[in-house]
Amino acid sequence: NVYEYISHNYEFLGFNFKRPLLNDKNIRKAIAYGIDRHKLINNIYLGHATTVDVPIHPLESIYDVSQLTYGHNIDKAIELLNNSGYTLNNEQKLMLNENLQPLKFSLLINDDNLLREKVAFFIKEELENIGIEIEIEMVEWEEYNSRINTGNFDIVLGGWNLSYVTDLSFAFHSSNIEGSNFISYNNEKMDELLHRAINAPNDITKESVYSQLQKHIVEELPYMSLFFKNASIVVRDKVKGEFKPSNYNLFYGIEDWFINTK
């Protein structure tokens, strides 16, 4: 018997804020609306992943499910690109600006992860449906990390194994630019919310501040959250009991498990 749970392995698209086009919030949001994450999960991960819009585990008490915003919506994506001065050329099937320049980005991935490679080509196909051209750059692990650390990318497909104690300063705080904030995101309100969240004096305040922080992340969209991977435990059928594994405790309730010897 197989019992599934949500792991802390989180996958994302990171936008390089050194690229002027990706500083445009409409373009970032259009990308988010243009990718059908449920189809991605079903086709590539066979349903074994959980969508989120923020890098916070969905079973955390601070997770605010009301912030889920970015469903698949091609019309909304095209509207946002139109608002930023891009028009879909039906013959070329490309978004062009007033100078007839196409909207084009490179997508950086590491070449030793087959699932991530499949996700990259899925994203390429999805974004081409809204007129955004994507060039996939698949490189070795050392070059992948080097290019991330030097900011030599447009969009990066990556993942984190997130901590059990939530602190998103490493990803979003301006003090970590040129370090773990490799997308070079700089926002005063984000810095303030991160500081308030990590220094919250009690659980009620913490949940309130994290709700505001998640709302700000969804609105700003410095990263596009893809999903948390699901994991599982496999149990021999003669082992009986109630199985409720989680990333915090695979053996939850083990004191009540038993082996049926009859």
Secondary structure, 3 states (H helix, E strand, C coil): CEEEEEEEEEEEEEECCCCHHHHCHHHHHHHHHHCCHHHHHHHHCCCCEECCCCCCCCCCCCCCHHHCCCCCCHHHHHHHHHHCCCEEECCCCEEECCCCCECEEEEEEECCCHHHHHHHHHHHHHHHCCCCEEEEEEECHHHHHHHHHHCCCCEEEEEEECCCCCCCHHHHCHHHECCCECCCCCCHHHHHHHHHHHCCCCHHHHHHHHHHHHHHHHHHCCEEEEEEEEEEEECCCCEECCCCCCCCCCCCCHHHCEECCC
